Every structure is written in structure tokens, then in C-alpha cells.
């Protein structure tokens, strides 16, 4: 019927409509002096403010009930501020209202407020969250990473809701000094910090930052603190170097820094006010050459390429025989084997990755084999990245393959501790061995960036055995909206926020979790079948208003009730999970027809009670059906889509009844038996149905309350239908039509026609 099924998360929407509004404002104030002493403003800093429209919140039941905001932080930002204030609409400030707000860089926050379980092999980082128990709170982030930032907010399981309106304030630098590689850059610090940045090109193996010739007011020592990198949430891997010792040189070594981007460096004096500190900053980059697969044979063997393809433009790359065990060819060092990967866009938030010329990836012990996964389009962070690897047991008998999945840059140096950490990212480790020849990894909502899969052969017990060994590893890499399409007890839904698409699983039958794999509160098969029978067979009560309509020659009304009964039955049969599901049409089509039929049924019942003339009644029937069709297409679950037309129909009915009361000088309907035995029971059943629909339905009791709603709605229609016209015989529509002309009299319009 009209209420959204359990597969669409309608429970949270219904609860959110019935409670008072609150407002969560992310307000901004004047920025603090982000640099230096706080008394004098820094002319190099400018502030910008961003805002989005407010969103209404309900309690958390699945990811779609949390409201998501998407912001873009500009480059060279040194301060990001959110100020949170809670208020009840335009009324007084709320107190002791618990609100949970999550922050994350690069992708939507992966949250689990209900404490459900994730699928096996899923890597989830703890979320950075803020629980607001008072009216105000603030969040400041120094040196935030430029790019996508996401804010998600929800309420705990309760009947309250709020509106969320975010305003983001950023303070960025307009004068940034650029560090050239191997070029000393003199700096003098006094009261304000110094903002620097260095560009890290692709295939950078190591970055070294050094302060040389540091002196404070002519004395030795280097009271300087360096902050390198940008802050990200939930994890923050910024490097802080404090140079307070007596030595004049201070160094920071960063292995595997993020490739192809600017790296922020902030230098702040620790010598106190009015004390100058002079030094020279030096950035040194260590690069290496990638060994790539030869593309020439790919172009020559391609059936779509002509025989005279210009392959001479491609630089020659060494073959396996040209590469010695030290990873050198022609005197140039190699740091990785680069396997080109084909990105195939399958659908929305659905991508498949595969090596260009092979299924397997060659892995050896001298250097890592690296595959790059392009997830930097800005629309790839709303799904789940799935990585599967498999190796032959016999090929890896005495060795093992270690792997590391990282963002921004690959892991280029595997050590004995198997640490999967680059300069600014904590990676996801994997391993393959004879005892476990397969490995799987699931990363929900991966950050927007280039991701890398690094593999290397390891022999911890006998390193000499790995020198001549090589292993072929089969990889399966893809990005999907929902893992396993949320399984048999869930529905994968695409959510949208200002053009940004992300996916979430809406679970059914008591199943919970990120991919509907948590069966701690799941229903049994018998309970599922009983719920399906309740929701479908309760629609048989519509047979009563159908029979009454046919008996009283109300054929249009009978057709509408039959339409509603049919589509409501099969919509709820399709809305069930697991084995109880039965879909004769597309789910969305069945839902639309169910909502349309229930609204039009109420519409025609009220207008039929008004006792309008036949022409006017049928015109309103048709116009009402068209209005319902249009409004449901705009917003299928809006309350006014049904309430608006029905209130108009009630006004028409009351107007006609008052008109007849004034014209006949007595109450209408005139019979007290009609009021006592039909109208009052019908109105009471309709009132109880509306009460259940608006305030009693939850996801837990949906199967019972919604079945009662079916029966009350059909029963009220059977009681409220007007009696048969005096001149109309019972079951008049069942009489056979005559085959000759005769004169008929229409008692209602008092017109004579030939039929």
C-alpha cells in the first residue's frame, strides 16, 4: 500500500515527519590568527566560506538514513573550521540533544552506529566522530588535505529529527614559497610561520627534507618545528619534525611520498616572540625507473590495428632476460615492475580492472610488482573496492607472496616486519602462501585517489631460494556499488547528494550490517513466509468493497479497488526477502502502481460519497488519477501527495452534504441507520488506519501493522460507499444487454435517450 516497504528504508522517513524540527547549524565566525602570535593578522591569509542547504535527519537504521554533505577544500588551506550549533527551528536552543557527526577525507565516512558486523575480509578504519550533547561544539583541522571532504550526521534511535545546514570556513595562504629540488631556500622566521610546498613527481622513491645553517639571533641551535603533509580524517599521518637540538642540520626522511602532487611544509619558530630564526630549507628527491611491460606486441597483435601502426614511437622496454637480479639494465636502477591496468567502466560506481596482456602478474623477490588502479574520477568513492588474489599451491611451496594496497603511492620497500605503511598512508596488508593460496580484501568507500597494489616474493627462512624464483598471481580487481548486491536479504540503493552518487544496502527480515550479512536479529524462514502471507492475503479484504460496488452498479469504483488489490498483493510479494520473494514485474513498477492504487482508492471513495452528477464525478475521477500519477512521479513518499487530493475531496463532499442539508431542511444523509451502522464505523476504521499509518508503523512491526492497515482501508471503503440508487436494480450490471433499440429513462438526469 502507500507506506514504503522495508526494502526502501521508509520507516525512518515516516518517523521523521511526525516530530518537531531541530536545526543543526555549522556556523562560522571570524577566523583566528592561524599563524604566529594571534595578535597581529597575517596578510598572506584569506578566508572563504561555503554552505549547503539544510537536510532533515532521522534516527539511524541504515546508511541511507544518515545525511551526507560533500565539500571541496581548496589547495593551500591551513585551517578548516566547523562550528556546530543545535536549535529547535526558530525556538530556544536545545539542551542535551545527542547528535553524532562524522568527518572523513576522500570518501564518505564508513560508520557503524548499531554495532553490526561487516563481511569477511573487510578493512574498516575507525571513523572520526563528534557526539554533541550540548548546544555548541567546534571542530578545527590545521593544514587539511585539499580535495573532497565529507560530513555525515544522524540521530540515535529515537523519535526526534533535526535539520543539518553546513557552513564550512577555510583559511588559505595566497603566498606560498616553492622548494626546488636540491636548491637551498633561505628563510627567516619571526612571528609568523613560513608556508612552503614541494612538488613530488611520479616514481619518487624517497623525499628528504633538511634544514641547513640554522641559527637563532646569531647563536647555534635550530628552534624550528616542521609540519609536513596534510591532515586527513579519520587517520592523520602528518609528519612533525622538531629541530631544537644544538646541531645545525635537521633531517626528515619520507619513503614513498604521495606521487604527482604538491606536499605542504609549514615551518614555525619555537624561539618565542621577537626572536628571529634563520635557516635554509633543502628538498632532495630520490627517483627510480619503472620496468614496464612491452606494448609493442600488443599493438601488433591487435585485430583492430593496421599493419603499419607506428610502434616506433613507443620507447623500448627490457624483457625479462634483459633484467638482471640486481634490477639494473643499461646502468639505470629499477624500483618496481609496472603492470599496466585497463579500467573498464561497467555502470554507475561499477568498474573492472584487469592487466592489459595477461591474467596473472609476475612476482619476484628483487623488486615489487605494482598495479595502479585509477579511482580518482571523483565518482568512485561511493562503492566498495574488492581485491582477490590466488596462486597455485605448488608454485609457492617454500615461499610466500606479500602484498600491500595503498593510496597515493605504492609501497616500494618490503622488509622483514611486513609493515604496509607509506609516508602518509596506512596500507592494507595481504599475504599468500601454500597454506592460504587465496586472499581477499574489501575496502568500503575508498578514498578518491590513485590506488596501488604492490606484490613481492618473500623467503623469510631461506632468502637464497627466492633469487631465481618467480610466481604468477591471478588478480581480480573491481569496484562495485554493493558487495554481492547486498545478498538475498538486502537491496542495493544508489543515493544522491548534489550530483554525488554513493551506494548503500537496505536490509530486510531482520538482517543488518554493511552488506546485510549480520544475522544476529534475522527472522527465520517460517517468520518470513508468515510475514509474506500476512501482507499479501490481507489485501483479499478488498473483495468486500469490490462486491458491494458491483452490487450497487459502481463499476468504476470496483475497477479501482480491484486494481489496488492486485498490485498491492504482488508488490508486497516482491518486497519480501530470501525465499519468500515473488516478482511478476519490476520492483519499482509494482511499488509505483501500489502507491497509485491506494491513493486513487481513497479519492474515488470520498467523491462517491459526495453523490455528484455522473459527468462531474467521472471527470473528477480522471483528474484525480492524473494528479496522483504526477505527484508520485515527483516524490513517491511525500505525505502531501495523498493528503492534498484527499483533503480536496473531503471539502467537495462536505460542501455537497451541506448544500443538500440546506436545500432539504434536514440532515444529510437523512437516515439515522445510515449514520450508526455505516458512516460511523467506516469513519472510525479510517481514523484508526490513519493513526496506524502515521504514528505506529515501524520496521519491526511493519508486517502486522501494515496488514491491519490493508484490512482497515478496505473495510472503511466497504462501509462508506453510498447506497444503491432507488431506481437501480441490484446487480444491474450483470443483466444481459439487449440487441434491439428501446427507449430508456434516466431518472437522475430526467433525459430520454435511445440505446
N, C-alpha and C positions, 0 to 999 in steps of 0.2 A: 504494500500500500504506500501511502505518501511518505512515511518515515523512512529514512535511509537505512539500508541494511547494514549488517555487522561488517560486511566487507568494505564499506566506504567510510568508516570512521564517523558515522553520523551521530553517535552518542555524545561526543564532545561538543558538536555543534549545537545540539538541542539544549544541553545544559548551559551553554554559553549564552543562549538567547534569553533565558529566564531570570538572570540575576543582574544586580546593579553593575554599572560600569565603573572601572577604575582606570587611571591613566598613568602609564609609566613613561616619564619624560627623560630622555637622555639630553640634558641641557648643557650648555656650555657657558663658561664665564671667561673673563679676561685671562689670557694665558700667563703663567708665571714666567719669571725670567729664567728660561730654560738653560741659560748658561751663566756662569760666573757668580757674582755676588748677590743677585736678586734685587739690588737697589737701583742699579743702572741697567736700562734696557739695552739689548744688543741690536744694533741697526741691521745686522745680517739676517735677522729672523723675521719672518712674516707668518701670519696666521690665516687659516682658511677654515670654513665651516661647511659641513654637508648635512643634509637632512633627508628623511624619507617619511612617507605618510604613515600614520599610526595603524597598528593592526590589533585586533581583538584576540585575546588569549583565553583558552580554556584549560582545564586540567590535562595533564599528560596521560595519554593512553597509547599512542604510537607516535612515530616521528612526525607524521603529518599534523598532529595537534600542537606541535611546537612551532612558533612563528620565527621565520628566518629573515635576517637583514643582510644585504650584500653591499660592501663598501669597497672603494678603491683608494688606497693610501698613496699619495704622490711620492715620487722619489725625493731624496734628501730630507726626509722628515726626521726631526729629532725628538718630537714629543707628540704623543697621541693621547687624548683625554676623553673619557666618558664620565659624565656626571648623571647619576640616576636619582630620580625623584618620583615618588608614588603619590598619587592623589585620586580621589573618588570623583571623577568628572570635574565639574566646577565647584564641588563642595569642599569640605575641610580635608586636610591631609590625613591619609590613612596611617594607622599605627599598628605595628605587629602583624603586617601582611607579608607572608613569606613568598618571595618571588625568586626564581632561580634563573640566572643569566649566564650563558656560556659564550666564550670568546675563542676564536681559532683563526690562525693564518693559513691561507692557501686553499681551504676546503671547509665545508660545513662541519660543525662540531659533531663528533661521534659520542652520543650521550646514551645513558642507560639509567634513568631515574628509578625504574621499577626493579632493578637488580636482576634482570633476566640474563640467561646465558646466550653467548654468541656461538656461531657454528665452529666446528673444529678447525684448527689451523688459522684462526682469525687473529691478526695482530692489531690490538687496540691500545692506543695511548690514553692515559688518564686525561680527562678534559679539564681545562681551566674554567672554573665556575665561580660565581659570586652569589651567595644566598643573602637576600635582602630581608632583614627582619625589622628594619626601621624605615623612616620616610626618605632618608637620603643615603647615598653611597657614591663613591667615586672610584674610577679606575684610571691610572696613569701608566703609560708604557713609553719608556725612553728608547729612542732610536728604533722605532718599529720598522719591520721589513716592508718595502714598498710592494704594492700589488693588492691582491684580493684579501679582504678581511671579512669574517662572518660573525654575526651576533645572533644567537638563538635564545629565546626566553619562553618559559612556561610556568604554570602554577602547579602546586602539588595536587593530588586527588582531592578535590573539594568542589563546591558548587559556585565558587567565585570566578570572576573573569576580570581582565584588565585590558586596556589598550596600550600598545607599545609604540612609542614615537621616538626614533633615534635621531639625535643630532651629534655629529662627530666633529670634533675640533682637532686640527693638526697644526703644528708649528714646524715650519720647514726652513731650511737655510737657502739663501739666494747667492751666497758667496762661498763656494767650496773649492779648496785647493786640490789640484790633481797631482798625485805622485807618479812620476815617470819611473819605469823600472831602472834600477841601478843608477839613479840620479839623485844625489843628496839634495834634500829640500829644506833649507833653513827655516826655522820657526822660532818665535819669541812669544811666550805666554805671560800674561799679566793677570787680568781679572776674568777675561772671557776664555772659554775653551777654543781650541783650534779644530776646525772641521776639514778633514781630508777624505779623499777616496782614491782607490786604485782599481784599475780595470784588470780582471782576471780572464785571460783568453782561454779558449778551449784547449784541452790537452795540457793543462798546467798540473804538474805533479806535486809541486810544493811552493808555498809562499813564505818568505822570511821578511819580517818587519824588524827594523833595527833603529835605535836612537843613538846617534854618534855625537861626540863632543858636547855632551850635556853639562851645563853649568848653571848655578843659581846665584845671581848677583856676584859673579866672578869666582865663587867657591865651587869646589868639586861636589859631585853628587847630582842626582837626577830626580828631584821630587815631581815626577810626572806619572799620570795614570792613563794608559791607553785602553780604549774600549773599541774592539774590533768586531765587525759584523752587525747584523740587525736582529732585533728581538722578535721572536715568533712565539706563538702560543698554540698548544699547551706547553711544548718544550722550548727551552731557551738555551742555545749553545753559544751565546756570545762569549768571546774571549776577553778577559780583563788582565792587563799586564801593569803591575805597579813597579815603577823603577825608582825605588827610594834608597837603594844601596849606595855605597861610596864609589862604585865603578862607574866609569863614564859611558860604557856600552850596555845596552839593554836590548835583548832579542826576544822575538816570538816566532815560533816555527809552526806553520799551519799545513799539515799534509792534506791533500785532496781538497783544496778550496773550491767553492762553487764556481762552475765554468760559465764563461761568456756573460759576465755581469760585473757591475760596479760593487766594490766592497767598501763599506763605510768605516772610517777610522776617526775616532774622536780623542784628542789629547787635552787633558785637563791638568792644571798646575795644582800641586799639593803643598806649595811653599807658603800659602797664606796670602792675604791681601797685600797689594803694593810691592810684591816681590817678583821680579822678572826671572823667567827661566828660559834659557836659550838652548837649542839643540838642532840637529839635522836629522830628518827622517829619511830612511832609505828602504825601498821595497825591492826585493830580489825575487825573481820568478825562476823556477826550475821546470823546464818543459821536456817532454819526451815525444817520440814519434809513435803514432799508432800503426800497427800492422793490420792492413785491411784485406778483405777478400778481393780477388781479381775479378773485375766486372766484365772484362773483355769477352770471355767465353759466354757470359750471359747474353750480351747483345748479339753475338754472332749466332747463337743457337736459338734466338727468339724467332718464332714463325712470323711475327708481325714486322720484323725489321728487314730492310732491304739488304742485299748482299754487299753493297758499297757503303755500309754505315761507317761513319768516321770514328773508328775506335782509337785512332792515333792520338786523339785529344785527351784520352784518359792516361794518367801517369801510370807507368808500370809499377806493379807491386810484387814483392817477392813471393815465391812459392814456399811450400813447406820445406823443400830441400834447401832453399837459399837461407833459411833462418837457422842459425847455429844455436847451441844450447845456452849461450850467454845472452841471447836476444839481441844480437847485433848483425847487421848486414851493411856492407859498404861503410863501416865505421860509425854508423848512426845508432844510438841506443833506442830500443823499443820498450815501452812501458805497458802495453796492452795489445791484445788481439781484438780488433773491432769487427764485429759481425753485423753488417747492415740488416736492418729490420724493416719489413714492409708493414705500413699502417693501413689497414683496411677498415673504413668506416661502414659499419653494418646498419646501424639505426641510431636513434637518439640515445646518447650516453651508452653506446654499444660499439666497441672497437675490437678488432682482432689483429694481433701482432704475430708475424712469422718471419723467420730468416729468408732472405731472397733466394738462395740457391740450394738450400738443404733443410732437412727437418731437424737434424741433430747439430749440436755445437761441439766443436773440438775443444777439449780441455786438457791442458798440460800443466806442468809444475813450474815452468820457468817464469811465466807471467800470466796474469788473469785474462780470461776471455770475457769480453764486455759486450752486452747488447743494450742499445738505447731505446727506450720507449717514450715516444713523444706524447706527453699528456699536458701540453702547455697551450691548448687552444682556448682555455677559459671555460669550456663546457664539459670537461672530462672529470671534474672533481665531484660530480654528483652521483657517481656509480661506485662499483666495487672492482678493484684490480685483483685479478686472480692469476696466480703463477703456479704452474705444475711442472715438475721435473721428474724424469725417470731415466734410469740407467740399467744396463744389463748386469746381472749379478756376477757373471763370470768375468766380465771386463774390469771389475772393481774389487777383485778378491782380496788383495792385500793393501789396497789404497782407499782413499776417501776423497770425495769432492765437497768442498766447502763453497758456499755461495753467500752473497750479500746483496740485498736490494736497498738502494739508496736513491735519494733525490738530489738534484743539482749537480752532483759529480759522483763518479764511481769510486769504489774502494780499490786502490791500486797496490796496496801492500798488505798481503795476508801474513799474519805472524802466528806464532805458536798458541797465543791466547785466543785466537779467532775472534778478536774484537771487531765488530762491524760498525765502526764509527768513523766518519769523515770529519772535516774541520768543523762543520756546523750542523751535522745531522747524525742522529742515532738511527742506524740502519736496521734491517730485519734479517737476521741470520738464518741460513738453511744449510743442511748437510745431507749427503748421500753416501751410503756405504753398502757393503754386502748384506748386512742385517736389515737395513732400511733403504731399499733401492728407489723409493719414491719419496717425494717431498712436495708439500702443498703450502701455499701461503695466500691468505685473503687480506686485503687492505681496504677497508671501507672508507669511502671518501678520500682518495689520495690527493695530496696537495698538487696545485697547478704548477707543474714544473716538468723538466726532462728527468725521467726515472732511468736508473741503470741497474742491470743485473750483471754482477761480476761473479765468475766461477774460476776456481783454480784447484788443481790436483795437489793433494797433501799426503805425505807418508810420515806420520809422526814417529813411528818406531824405527823404520829403516829409510832414511831420506835418499839413499843411493838408488833404491828401487824406482823412484819417481823420475829419474833423469831421462830415461828412454821410454817412459810410459805415456800413453795418451788414452783418453776416454771420450766416447761420444755420448753426449747427454741430450735426450729429447726434451724439448721445452714446449709448453702450451701456455700462451700468454694472451689474455683477453680482458677487456673491460666490459662489464655488464651492469645494467641498472640495478638488478636484484639478483642475489645469489640463488641459483636453481629456481628462478622465477617465484621465490617465496615458498616453494614447496606446495603440497596438496592442501595445506590449511592456511594459506595466505594469498593475498592479491598484491601484485606489484603495481604501484601507482606512481605516475610521474607528477611531481609537484612543481609549481612555477612561482617565482617571485621576481617581478620586474624583468622578465626575459631570461632569468637564470633558471635552468631546469635541474632538478635533482629527484632522486627516486627514494621510495620508502615502502616497507612491507606493512600492509594492514592485515592482521591475523584474525582468524575465526576459531570458533569452537573451543575457546579457552587456551589456544596456543599463543605463545608470546615470544619475544626475542627479536633480535635484529632481522633474522631471516625466518621467523616463525618456526624455530626449532626447539624452543623451550616448552616441554610438555608437562611442567610441574602442575599446572592448573587445567590441563586439557580434558575435554569431555571424552567419554567412552563412545564406541561405535553405536551402542544402543541409545545413548543420550542424543547423539547426533541424528539418528533416524527418528527418534521421538520428536525432536525439535522440528525436523523437516515435515513430519506428518501434521504437527500442530499448525504450522504456518501455512501449509497448503490446504489441508482439509477444512480449516476454519473458514475458508472462502466459500464453501458449499452453502453457508447460510444465505448467500446471495440468491439461492434458488427461491427463497421465500418472496423477496420483492420482485423477482422475475415473474413468478407465477401470479402474484397479485396484479402486476402491471398488465400482463396478458389478459387476465380475467376482467380487468376494467378498461380494456382497449387502449392502454397506454403503451403502444408498441415502441415508440422512440425511447421511452424510459427503460423498457425491458431490454432493448438492444444495448443501451449504455451499461446497465447492470451486468449483462452477460459479458460484455467486453471487459469490464473491470474484474469480474470473477476469473475469466480465462487468464488474463495477463498477470494478475496478482498471484494466481496459483503457480504459474510457471516461472515468474520472476523469483519467488521465494524458493522454488525448487532449484533454480540456477544459483541462488545466493548462498547455498549451503556448501560446506567444505567436504573434502575427503570423498568417501564412498556414497554419500547421500546426494551428491550434486546431479542435476539433470537440466541441461540447457538445450532448448529447441531452437533458440535464436541467439544472436549476440547478446551478451550480458547487458551492455549499455542500452540496447534497443528494448529489451524486456523491462529494464528499470524505467526508462522513459515512458513506455506505454502504461506501466503500473501507476506511476505518478499522475499521468494524464487522465487515466480512467477514474482514479479515486477523486480527483478534483472535479471532473465533469459530473460524476455521480452526485456529489453534494450540490452542484449547481443546478442540475435538472430537477432534483427532488424539491429544492426550495422554490423554484419557479413553477413547478407543477402545483405546489400548494397555493400559489397566488391565484390560480384559476383565471389566467389570461385568455384572451381570444386565441384561437388556433394559429392564425397567421403571425400575431405578435409573439406568441410563445415559441414557435419554431424558429423565428428569426433570432430571438434571444438565445435559444439553444445553440444555434450555429455560431453566433458571435462569441458566446462564452467559450465554446470549444476552441475557436481560433485564438482568443486571448490566452487561454491556458497553454495552448501549444507554443505561442510566442514567449510567454513568461518562463516556462520551463526550459526553453532553449537558452534563455539568458542566464538563469540561475535555478537549477533544479531543486535546491534545498532551501530557498528563501521562504520565510514564513508568509510573507505577504503575497506570494504567488497564488496561494489558496485563500488566504483570509480576505484579500482585497475583493476579488469577484464574489465570494460568498457573502460578504457584508453588503455589497451592492444588491445581490439577490434578496437578502433579508429585507433591505429597505424597500424594494419593489413589492415584496409580499406583504409587509406591514402596511404600506400605502394602499394597496388594493383591499386589504381587510378593513382598514379604517374607512375607506370610501364606501364599502358595502355596508358597514355599520351605520354611517350617516344616512345613506340612502334608504335603508330598510328600517331604520329606527330601532334596531335591536342588535345584539352582539352577533358577531360572525366568527366562526361557524355557529349557527343558531342552536344546535343540539348539544345539551349537556353531556349526553352519552359520548358524543364525538370528542369532547374535551377530556372526559375522565378516562375513557377506555383506549383512546388512540393518541391524541395530541400530547397529553401529559406524560404517558410512558415513552413516547417517541422522543420528546424533548429531554426527558431525564436520561435516556440512553445516549443521546447525542452529547449532553453535558458531561456525562461520565467518560465517554470516548475522548472528548477534547481534553479533559483533565489528565487522563492516562497518557495521551499523546504528547502533551506539553510538559508534564512535570514528573511522571512516574517511570517512563521508559529509560532503561539503562542498558548497557551492553550485556550485563549479567542476566537480567530478567527479560531480555528482548523477546525471546521465543514465547513466553507466556503472555506478557502484556500486549504484544503486537497481535497475537492470536485473538485475545479478548477485544482488541480494537477492531479487528475484522468483523467479529460477530456483532459488536455493538453498532458499528456503522451500517451493516446490512439490516440488523433488526430495527434500527431507528427509521431507515428508509421504508421498511415494510409497514410500520405504524403511521408514518407521516404522510404516505401517499393519500391523496384525496379520494373520496368515494366515487363510485361509478355514476355517470350522468343518468338521470332518471329515464331518459328516452332510449339509453343504450342497453341492449340486452347483454347478459353475461356471456363471455367467450364469443363476442360478436365477430372477432377477427377469424375465428375458426370456421365460420359459415362459408359455404361454397359460394363463389361468385357466379352470378347468373350470366348466361351467354346472350341475353337479348336486352333491348333497351326498355327502361322503365322510368317512371317518374319517382324521384326520391325527395324527401323533405328533410332539410337540415334544421332541426329545432333550435339550435344555438344561434345561427345567423338569420333564420327565417328567410332563407332563399331557396328557390326551386331550381334544380339543375337536372340535366339529362345525363344518365350514366349508362 
